[in-house]
């Protein structure tokens, strides 16, 4: 019987106790012969694998490139170092020019700075009195009706001017 089938069905308690005791008979080892062989092919593990060969070849190529292709002549710099040096010199010059231009612009900005104008009020407490949030209930004037009276007042003033 397969092991998974016995797990699904369950074992009686006696079988569990009987199996938990160590056995010195050869009957306990008979189950090893009945297992099927694993037919999967596993390659031999070692440093002969393709990844290790490629790594070794790349390392040798890098050492060769560094030692022989990068070696300077009499007064000649290596190609990589020479290219980096000329690029860094132009970068340094352009960086200095940009820094000086930014410094001049900042100095001009600081020199041209002025203080903001201050508008002084004779009675600053008027702002608190005018605010609608500072008024108590009933302290404001109701302005919805006087529109009619204002028109009559304007006519009266025009009549007086004539």
Residue pairs with C-beta under 8 A, 6 or more apart in sequence:
43 49
69 79
70 78
70 79
70 80
70 81
71 78
72 78
72 81
76 82
77 85
121 127
128 134
132 140
